[in-house]
Amino acid sequence: MANQQKQRGSSNPLGNLTFIAMAIGALILLFFLARIAFNIVYWIAPFLFLATLVIDYKVVVDYGKWVLGLFKMNPLYGLGASVVTFFVYPVVAFFLFGKALVKKKIGSMKDQLDKKVNGEYAEYEEIETVETDFVPDGESLINEKDLIELPPIKPKVKQAQPKSNNSNEYEDLF
């Protein structure tokens, strides 16, 4: 019993320091990994902009229109967006590239769905008419003596329906 109290009561004051040092080391490692990744994206960014322009140039144009719209709405916001775009252009390039890829994928999926719903266009071939099919004005392919005389059509007589005591307007329609 006394032995158990000794173990609980005695704690190493440097024990927590080890975990704190490990957490700081992990954060420093994450910082250097993020720095390396940002440097890679920094050098790839111009190629990403070019790829974005090739895939869908409207994405870049729309982004420029959005920044100009911010200038018109609030010049301070427009200036801030321009400065942020200038300093973090690798992130902007990566974002615009991703947006262009997503728009392209959505467009192709929309085309596939349209083909499933409406079907594909069928190829057709024009058939030239034969001269015997041509009928000049005033002539007919059917002889009048071959026609059958039909009797005249008799108009239908509307039958009166008996009215019930608890009838409503809906039943009167039938």
C-alpha positions in Angstrom: 0.0 0.0 0.0 2.8 2.4 0.8 4.5 1.4 -2.3 1.5 2.3 -4.4 1.3 5.7 -2.8 4.9 6.4 -3.6 4.4 5.6 -7.3 1.4 7.9 -7.5 3.0 10.7 -5.5 6.3 10.7 -7.3 6.1 12.1 -10.8 8.9 13.2 -13.1 8.7 16.9 -13.7 10.5 16.5 -17.0 8.1 13.8 -18.3 5.7 16.3 -19.9 8.6 18.2 -21.4 9.4 15.3 -23.7 5.9 15.3 -25.2 6.1 19.1 -25.6 9.4 18.8 -27.4 8.0 16.1 -29.7 5.0 18.3 -30.6 7.3 21.2 -31.4 9.5 18.9 -33.5 6.5 17.7 -35.4 5.3 21.2 -36.1 8.7 22.2 -37.3 8.8 19.2 -39.6 5.3 20.1 -41.0 6.5 23.6 -41.6 9.5 22.5 -43.6 7.3 20.0 -45.6 4.8 22.8 -46.4 7.6 25.1 -47.4 9.0 22.4 -49.8 5.5 21.8 -51.2 4.9 25.5 -51.7 8.3 25.9 -53.5 7.3 23.1 -55.8 4.0 24.7 -56.6 5.8 28.1 -57.0 7.9 26.7 -59.9 5.0 24.8 -61.4 2.5 27.7 -61.2 3.3 29.2 -64.7 2.8 25.9 -66.3 -0.5 25.5 -64.4 -1.7 28.9 -65.7 -0.8 27.8 -69.3 -2.6 24.5 -68.8 -5.6 26.3 -67.4 -5.7 28.6 -70.4 -5.6 25.6 -72.7 -8.2 23.6 -70.9 -10.7 26.4 -70.4 -9.5 30.0 -70.8 -12.9 31.3 -69.5 -11.9 30.3 -65.9 -9.0 32.8 -66.0 -11.1 35.5 -67.7 -13.9 35.0 -65.1 -11.4 35.3 -62.3 -10.1 38.6 -63.8 -13.7 39.8 -64.1 -14.3 38.9 -60.5 -11.3 41.0 -59.3 -12.4 43.9 -61.5 -15.9 43.6 -60.1 -14.4 43.9 -56.6 -12.7 47.1 -57.7 -16.0 48.5 -58.9 -17.9 47.4 -55.8 -15.3 48.4 -53.2 -11.9 49.6 -54.4 -10.3 48.5 -51.1 -11.5 44.9 -51.6 -10.3 44.9 -55.2 -6.9 46.2 -54.2 -6.7 43.5 -51.5 -7.7 40.8 -53.9 -5.0 42.0 -56.4 -2.3 42.0 -53.7 -3.3 38.6 -52.5 -3.3 37.3 -56.0 0.1 38.7 -56.7 1.8 37.3 -53.5 0.1 33.8 -53.5 -0.2 33.3 -57.3 0.9 29.7 -57.0 -2.2 29.0 -54.9 -4.4 30.9 -57.3 -2.9 29.1 -60.3 -3.5 25.7 -58.6 -7.1 26.8 -57.7 -7.8 28.0 -61.3 -6.3 24.8 -62.7 -8.5 22.6 -60.5 -11.6 24.7 -61.3 -10.9 24.3 -65.1 -10.5 20.5 -64.6 -13.8 20.3 -62.7 -15.6 22.3 -65.3 -14.3 20.1 -68.1 -15.3 16.9 -66.2 -18.8 18.3 -65.5 -19.1 19.2 -69.2 -18.2 15.7 -70.3 -20.6 14.1 -67.8 -23.3 16.4 -69.0 -22.7 15.3 -72.6 -22.8 11.6 -71.6 -26.1 12.2 -69.7 -27.5 14.0 -72.7 -26.5 11.1 -75.0 -28.2 8.6 -72.6 -31.4 10.7 -72.4 -31.8 11.9 -76.0 -29.7 9.2 -77.7 -27.1 9.8 -80.4 -27.9 11.3 -83.8 -28.4 8.6 -86.4 -26.7 8.8 -89.7 -29.1 9.1 -92.6 -28.9 8.8 -96.3 -30.9 10.8 -98.8 -32.8 8.7 -101.3 -33.3 10.1 -104.7 -36.8 10.1 -106.0 -37.6 8.1 -109.0 -39.4 9.8 -111.9 -42.4 7.5 -111.7 -43.2 8.8 -108.3 -43.7 12.3 -109.6 -47.3 13.3 -110.2 -47.9 16.5 -112.3 -50.5 19.0 -111.1 -54.1 18.0 -111.8 -53.4 14.3 -112.2 -53.9 11.6 -109.7 -52.5 8.1 -109.2 -55.9 6.8 -108.2 -58.7 6.3 -110.7 -62.0 7.9 -109.8 -63.9 4.7 -110.7 -61.9 2.7 -108.1 -63.1 5.0 -105.2 -65.9 3.6 -102.9 -68.8 5.8 -101.9 -69.2 5.8 -98.1 -72.5 6.5 -96.4 -72.9 9.9 -94.6 -71.9 10.1 -91.0 -74.8 10.2 -88.6 -74.5 12.7 -85.8 -74.5 11.3 -82.3 -77.6 11.9 -80.2 -76.9 13.0 -76.7 -78.7 10.7 -74.2 -80.3 12.3 -71.2 -79.1 10.9 -67.9 -81.3 10.6 -65.0 -80.6 12.9 -62.2 -80.1 11.5 -58.8 -81.3 13.1 -55.6 -77.9 13.7 -54.2 -76.2 14.7 -57.4 -73.3 17.2 -57.6 -71.9 19.2 -60.4 -69.1 16.7 -61.0 -71.4 13.8 -61.7 -73.4 16.0 -64.1 -70.4 16.3 -66.3 -70.6 12.6 -67.2 
